[in-house]
Amino acid sequence: MAIIAYNGPQLLSTYNKRRERRVFRKRSPSQHAVFLEHLSQMTIELTDDADVQTNFDDMYAILKSLLDRFYPERQITVTSTDPRFVTLTVKAMLRRKNRLMRVGRTDEAVISSVL
């Protein structure tokens, strides 16, 4: 352990700070509604004469394509200095709020921070 006394104009930089790109899927009620509407109109057909592994692979490919279509993957950079409670979703929400605030859409930014 050490105590660092600092008195000067230069900014201290964290030398041990690590950045890591993480992937997450943003979810919203409107995405859920569109997904469920599409799913209600969709029929998935599997063949009876194929083996179980082939049917599983086909079903998995269909579900993965639906997931990628309605809930696309997004990347967020997480650093080692971020607090533990700031999850990927929270960080994405904060970035959206800050972007809206900079543009001047404060009323929309306040509403989005509540959701």
Backbone as a printed PyTorch tensor [residue, N CA C, xyz], in Angstrom:
tensor([[[  0.8390,  -1.1750,   0.0000],
         [  0.0000,   0.0000,   0.0000],
         [  0.8850,   1.2400,   0.0000]],

        [[  0.3860,   2.2720,  -0.6530],
         [  1.1600,   3.4980,  -0.7420],
         [  0.2290,   4.6940,  -0.7400]],

        [[  0.7460,   5.7950,  -0.3000],
         [  0.0280,   7.0630,  -0.3480],
         [  0.7720,   7.9420,  -1.3300]],

        [[  0.0520,   8.4930,  -2.2760],
         [  0.6670,   9.3410,  -3.2850],
         [  0.2330,  10.7720,  -3.0200]],

        [[  1.1840,  11.6400,  -2.7450],
         [  0.9100,  13.0680,  -2.5810],
         [  1.1790,  13.7310,  -3.9140]],

        [[  0.2250,  14.4910,  -4.3930],
         [  0.3330,  15.0800,  -5.7210],
         [  0.0660,  16.5620,  -5.6300]],

        [[  0.9340,  17.3480,  -6.2280],
         [  0.7490,  18.7850,  -6.2470],
         [  1.3320,  19.2990,  -7.5610]],

        [[  0.5120,  19.3960,  -8.5550],
         [  1.0130,  19.8680,  -9.8260],
         [ -0.0670,  19.9100, -10.8760]],

        [[  0.2110,  20.5730, -11.9860],
         [ -0.8070,  20.7440, -13.0250],
         [ -1.0400,  19.5120, -13.8810]],

        [[ -0.0930,  18.5870, -13.9220],
         [ -0.2610,  17.4150, -14.7590],
         [ -1.3200,  16.4920, -14.1740]],

        [[ -2.0350,  15.8390, -15.0580],
         [ -3.0430,  14.8770, -14.6180],
         [ -2.3800,  13.5360, -14.3550]],

        [[ -2.7920,  12.9190, -13.2800],
         [ -2.2950,  11.5820, -12.9900],
         [ -2.9910,  10.5860, -13.9060]],

        [[ -2.2460,   9.6990, -14.4670],
         [ -2.8570,   8.6640, -15.2930],
         [ -2.7100,   7.3180, -14.5850]],

        [[ -3.7060,   6.5110, -14.7530],
         [ -3.6850,   5.1920, -14.1530],
         [ -2.9230,   4.2600, -15.0860]],

        [[ -1.8140,   3.7470, -14.6240],
         [ -0.9840,   2.8960, -15.4640],
         [ -1.5230,   1.4710, -15.5480]],

        [[ -2.2540,   1.0410, -14.5480],
         [ -2.7510,  -0.3300, -14.5210],
         [ -4.1690,  -0.4610, -15.0570]],

        [[ -4.6840,   0.5780, -15.6800],
         [ -6.0470,   0.5440, -16.1980],
         [ -6.1180,  -0.3750, -17.4130]],

        [[ -7.0530,  -1.3260, -17.3490],
         [ -7.2320,  -2.2700, -18.4470],
         [ -8.5790,  -2.0250, -19.1150]],

        [[ -8.5740,  -2.0730, -20.4400],
         [ -9.8150,  -1.9290, -21.2050],
         [-10.1640,  -3.2760, -21.8260]],

        [[-11.4520,  -3.5560, -21.8110],
         [-11.9110,  -4.8120, -22.3900],
         [-13.2230,  -4.5680, -23.1050]],

        [[-13.3120,  -5.0410, -24.3490],
         [-14.5470,  -4.9160, -25.1210],
         [-15.4410,  -6.0990, -24.7870]],

        [[-16.6550,  -5.8100, -24.3550],
         [-17.6150,  -6.8550, -24.0170],
         [-18.8180,  -6.7470, -24.9360]],

        [[-19.4370,  -7.8770, -25.1780],
         [-20.5990,  -7.9500, -26.0580],
         [-21.8450,  -8.1630, -25.2120]],

        [[-22.9020,  -7.4210, -25.5410],
         [-24.1790,  -7.6100, -24.8630],
         [-25.2990,  -7.3520, -25.8490]],

        [[-26.4840,  -7.7530, -25.4800],
         [-27.6630,  -7.5400, -26.3150],
         [-28.6130,  -6.5870, -25.5970]],

        [[-28.8550,  -5.4630, -26.2240],
         [-29.7670,  -4.4770, -25.6660],
         [-31.1970,  -4.9920, -25.8050]],

        [[-31.9800,  -4.8530, -24.7350],
         [-33.3730,  -5.3120, -24.7510],
         [-34.2790,  -4.1520, -24.3800]],

        [[-35.4030,  -4.0770, -25.0700],
         [-36.3830,  -3.0400, -24.7630],
         [-37.7800,  -3.6230, -24.9650]],

        [[-38.7860,  -3.0150, -24.3540],
         [-40.1550,  -3.5040, -24.5380],
         [-40.6140,  -3.4710, -25.9940]],

        [[-40.1820,  -2.4750, -26.7530],
         [-40.5840,  -2.4180, -28.1610],
         [-39.9450,  -3.5600, -28.9580]],

        [[-38.7030,  -3.9080, -28.6330],
         [-38.0630,  -5.0500, -29.2970],
         [-38.8060,  -6.3340, -28.9600]],

        [[-39.2060,  -6.4890, -27.6980],
         [-39.9580,  -7.6790, -27.2970],
         [-41.2700,  -7.7830, -28.0690]],

        [[-41.9630,  -6.6490, -28.2120],
         [-43.2530,  -6.6550, -28.9040],
         [-43.0930,  -7.0590, -30.3670]],

        [[-42.1060,  -6.5010, -31.0430],
         [-41.8730,  -6.8420, -32.4530],
         [-41.4640,  -8.3050, -32.5860]],

        [[-40.6160,  -8.7630, -31.6630],
         [-40.1710, -10.1630, -31.6890],
         [-41.3480, -11.1140, -31.4930]],

        [[-42.1940, -10.8440, -30.5000],
         [-43.3330, -11.7300, -30.2390],
         [-44.3460, -11.7110, -31.3750]],

        [[-44.5280, -10.5550, -32.0000],
         [-45.4380, -10.4750, -33.1410],
         [-44.9100, -11.3220, -34.3000]],

        [[-43.6190, -11.2180, -34.5600],
         [-43.0240, -12.0240, -35.6260],
         [-43.0850, -13.5120, -35.2990]],

        [[-42.8300, -13.8440, -34.0540],
         [-42.8230, -15.2420, -33.6290],
         [-44.2180, -15.8650, -33.7090]],

        [[-45.2580, -15.0700, -33.4490],
         [-46.6180, -15.6080, -33.5070],
         [-47.0350, -15.9540, -34.9320]],

        [[-46.4320, -15.3030, -35.9220],
         [-46.7700, -15.5660, -37.3150],
         [-45.8270, -16.5750, -37.9680]],

        [[-44.8360, -17.0260, -37.2260],
         [-43.8140, -17.9070, -37.7820],
         [-44.1300, -19.3680, -37.4660]],

        [[-43.8280, -20.2450, -38.4180],
         [-43.9500, -21.6740, -38.1680],
         [-42.5840, -22.3170, -38.3930]],

        [[-42.1970, -23.1410, -37.4490],
         [-40.9220, -23.8430, -37.5400],
         [-41.2270, -25.3020, -37.8260]],

        [[-40.6920, -25.7910, -38.9330],
         [-40.9540, -27.1690, -39.3230],
         [-39.6600, -27.9690, -39.2810]],

        [[-39.7060, -29.0740, -38.5810],
         [-38.5780, -29.9920, -38.5070],
         [-39.0160, -31.3260, -39.1140]],

        [[-38.0930, -32.0040, -39.7420],
         [-38.4420, -33.2540, -40.4050],
         [-38.4040, -34.4210, -39.4110]],

        [[-39.3480, -35.3420, -39.5680],
         [-39.4100, -36.5060, -38.6890],
         [-38.3620, -37.5570, -39.0470]],

        [[-37.9640, -37.6050, -40.3130],
         [-37.0220, -38.6410, -40.7350],
         [-35.5560, -38.2730, -40.4580]],

        [[-35.2770, -37.0360, -40.0270],
         [-33.9020, -36.6430, -39.6940],
         [-33.5850, -37.0630, -38.2620]],

        [[-32.2990, -37.2050, -37.9690],
         [-31.9240, -37.5920, -36.6050],
         [-32.0420, -36.3920, -35.6660]],

        [[-31.9260, -36.6620, -34.3940],
         [-32.1430, -35.6490, -33.3630],
         [-31.1200, -34.5160, -33.4830]],

        [[-29.8650, -34.8520, -33.7450],
         [-28.8160, -33.8330, -33.8340],
         [-29.0620, -32.8720, -34.9890]],

        [[-29.4990, -33.3590, -36.1130],
         [-29.7900, -32.5070, -37.2650],
         [-30.9480, -31.5620, -36.9570]],

        [[-32.0160, -32.0990, -36.3500],
         [-33.1490, -31.2550, -35.9660],
         [-32.7230, -30.1980, -34.9420]],

        [[-31.8690, -30.5910, -33.9970],
         [-31.3840, -29.6310, -33.0070],
         [-30.5620, -28.5330, -33.6710]],

        [[-29.6810, -28.9190, -34.5910],
         [-28.8550, -27.9350, -35.2820],
         [-29.7060, -26.9570, -36.1000]],

        [[-30.7320, -27.4740, -36.7590],
         [-31.6290, -26.6190, -37.5280],
         [-32.3860, -25.6580, -36.6230]],

        [[-32.9100, -26.1790, -35.5240],
         [-33.6560, -25.3460, -34.5710],
         [-32.7420, -24.2880, -33.9490]],

        [[-31.5340, -24.6750, -33.6120],
         [-30.5800, -23.7460, -33.0210],
         [-30.2360, -22.6290, -34.0090]],

        [[-30.0460, -22.9670, -35.2720],
         [-29.7340, -21.9550, -36.2960],
         [-30.8900, -20.9790, -36.4740]],

        [[-32.1070, -21.4890, -36.4380],
         [-33.2890, -20.6200, -36.5720],
         [-33.3800, -19.6710, -35.3870]],

        [[-33.2340, -20.1990, -34.1890],
         [-33.3410, -19.3670, -32.9940],
         [-32.2030, -18.3470, -32.8970]],

        [[-31.0100, -18.7440, -33.3010],
         [-29.8620, -17.8250, -33.2940],
         [-30.0680, -16.6920, -34.2890]],

        [[-30.6240, -17.0090, -35.4590],
         [-30.8820, -15.9570, -36.4460],
         [-31.9580, -14.9900, -35.9520]],

        [[-32.9790, -15.5050, -35.2520],
         [-33.9950, -14.6330, -34.6670],
         [-33.3920, -13.7260, -33.5900]],

        [[-32.5440, -14.3080, -32.7810],
         [-31.8850, -13.5340, -31.7320],
         [-31.0240, -12.4290, -32.3310]],

        [[-30.2610, -12.7420, -33.3650],
         [-29.4070, -11.7430, -34.0040],
         [-30.2200, -10.6780, -34.7370]],

        [[-31.3690, -11.0590, -35.2410],
         [-32.2000, -10.1060, -35.9800],
         [-32.8990,  -9.1150, -35.0650]],

        [[-33.4860,  -9.6000, -33.9750],
         [-34.2780,  -8.7280, -33.1170],
         [-33.5010,  -8.1550, -31.9330]],

        [[-32.4520,  -8.8140, -31.5190],
         [-31.6130,  -8.3380, -30.4130],
         [-30.1450,  -8.3880, -30.8550]],

        [[-29.7240,  -7.4490, -31.7160],
         [-28.3540,  -7.5130, -32.2330],
         [-27.3200,  -7.2950, -31.1360]],

        [[-26.1490,  -7.8770, -31.3320],
         [-25.0710,  -7.7290, -30.3660],
         [-24.4530,  -6.3440, -30.4860]],

        [[-24.1370,  -5.7640, -29.3480],
         [-23.4670,  -4.4700, -29.2880],
         [-22.2330,  -4.6140, -28.4300]],

        [[-21.2730,  -3.7520, -28.6570],
         [-20.0380,  -3.8210, -27.8870],
         [-19.8970,  -2.5840, -27.0140]],

        [[-19.4310,  -2.7940, -25.7960],
         [-19.1720,  -1.7270, -24.8390],
         [-17.7890,  -1.9640, -24.2650]],

        [[-17.0390,  -0.8950, -24.0780],
         [-15.7260,  -1.0060, -23.4620],
         [-15.8620,  -0.8490, -21.9600]],

        [[-15.3720,  -1.8260, -21.2320],
         [-15.3820,  -1.8020, -19.7760],
         [-13.9380,  -1.6690, -19.3150]],

        [[-13.7060,  -0.8030, -18.3430],
         [-12.3530,  -0.6300, -17.8290],
         [-12.2660,  -1.1890, -16.4160]],

        [[-11.0650,  -1.4070, -15.9820],
         [-10.8520,  -1.9560, -14.6400],
         [-11.1690,  -0.9400, -13.5570]],

        [[-11.2810,   0.3450, -13.9220],
         [-11.5860,   1.3690, -12.9250],
         [-13.0830,   1.6290, -12.7940]],

        [[-13.9020,   1.0180, -13.6500],
         [-15.3520,   1.1650, -13.5190],
         [-15.8230,   0.4850, -12.2450]],

        [[-16.7840,   1.0970, -11.5310],
         [-17.3300,   0.4290, -10.3380],
         [-18.0390,  -0.8650, -10.7100]],

        [[-18.1110,  -1.7770,  -9.7820],
         [-18.7250,  -3.0930, -10.0310],
         [-20.2040,  -2.9840, -10.3980]],

        [[-20.9040,  -1.9830,  -9.8450],
         [-22.3450,  -1.8850, -10.0870],
         [-22.6710,  -1.3340, -11.4720]],

        [[-21.6900,  -0.8270, -12.1970],
         [-21.9210,  -0.3160, -13.5460],
         [-21.8000,  -1.4820, -14.5190]],

        [[-22.9350,  -2.0720, -14.8230],
         [-22.9700,  -3.2000, -15.7420],
         [-22.9610,  -2.6940, -17.1800]],

        [[-22.9250,  -3.6080, -18.1250],
         [-22.9260,  -3.2310, -19.5340],
         [-24.2010,  -2.4750, -19.9070]],

        [[-25.3140,  -2.9180, -19.3820],
         [-26.5880,  -2.2710, -19.6780],
         [-26.6400,  -0.8770, -19.0870]],

        [[-26.1800,  -0.7320, -17.8490],
         [-26.1700,   0.5820, -17.2050],
         [-25.2570,   1.5380, -17.9640]],

        [[-24.1150,   1.0570, -18.3930],
         [-23.1730,   1.8920, -19.1270],
         [-23.7780,   2.3410, -20.4620]],

        [[-24.4820,   1.4640, -21.1490],
         [-25.1290,   1.8230, -22.4080],
         [-26.2240,   2.8630, -22.1700]],

        [[-26.9750,   2.6980, -21.0880],
         [-28.0240,   3.6670, -20.7580],
         [-27.4340,   5.0340, -20.4200]],

        [[-26.3260,   5.0570, -19.6780],
         [-25.6700,   6.3230, -19.3410],
         [-25.1330,   7.0170, -20.5890]],

        [[-24.5690,   6.2540, -21.5070],
         [-24.0620,   6.8400, -22.7440],
         [-25.1900,   7.4370, -23.5750]],

        [[-26.3210,   6.7470, -23.6240],
         [-27.4770,   7.2690, -24.3700],
         [-27.9830,   8.5550, -23.7370]],

        [[-28.0820,   8.5650, -22.4240],
         [-28.5430,   9.7550, -21.7000],
         [-27.5930,  10.9220, -21.9420]],

        [[-26.2930,  10.6800, -21.8620],
         [-25.3190,  11.7490, -22.0840],
         [-25.3850,  12.2780, -23.5120]],

        [[-25.5770,  11.3780, -24.4740],
         [-25.6820,  11.7910, -25.8790],
         [-26.9060,  12.6890, -26.0710]],

        [[-28.0430,  12.3080, -25.4780],
         [-29.2570,  13.1140, -25.5920],
         [-29.0960,  14.4580, -24.8890]],

        [[-28.4260,  14.4800, -23.7550],
         [-28.2170,  15.7290, -23.0240],
         [-27.3370,  16.6890, -23.8220]],

        [[-26.3000,  16.1880, -24.4770],
         [-25.4120,  17.0440, -25.2670],
         [-26.1310,  17.6600, -26.4670]],

        [[-27.0780,  16.9140, -27.0370],
         [-27.8160,  17.4170, -28.1910],
         [-28.8920,  18.4170, -27.7590]],

        [[-29.2720,  18.3880, -26.4920],
         [-30.2720,  19.3210, -25.9990],
         [-31.6430,  18.7120, -25.8060]],

        [[-31.7600,  17.4300, -25.9470],
         [-33.0490,  16.7480, -25.7570],
         [-33.1450,  16.2670, -24.3120]],

        [[-33.1740,  17.2230, -23.3890],
         [-33.1060,  16.8960, -21.9590],
         [-34.3490,  16.1770, -21.4640]],

        [[-35.5230,  16.5600, -21.9900],
         [-36.7430,  15.8940, -21.5340],
         [-36.7430,  14.4190, -21.9240]],

        [[-36.2550,  14.1030, -23.0980],
         [-36.1590,  12.7050, -23.5200],
         [-35.0750,  11.9660, -22.7360]],

        [[-33.9940,  12.6670, -22.3810],
         [-32.9070,  12.0630, -21.6100],
         [-33.3690,  11.7170, -20.2070]],

        [[-34.1980,  12.5620, -19.6100],
         [-34.7170,  12.2980, -18.2700],
         [-35.6270,  11.0740, -18.2890]],

        [[-36.4710,  10.9750, -19.3070],
         [-37.3790,   9.8350, -19.4210],
         [-36.5970,   8.5550, -19.6430]],

        [[-35.5640,   8.5940, -20.4840],
         [-34.7970,   7.3890, -20.7580],
         [-33.9830,   6.9520, -19.5500]],

        [[-33.6000,   7.8890, -18.6920],
         [-32.8340,   7.4870, -17.5000],
         [-33.7250,   6.8310, -16.4660]],

        [[-35.0140,   7.1320, -16.4870],
         [-35.9480,   6.5080, -15.5470],
         [-36.2400,   5.0720, -15.9600]],

        [[-36.3210,   4.8250, -17.2680],
         [-36.6340,   3.4890, -17.7560],
         [-35.4450,   2.6390, -17.5230]]])
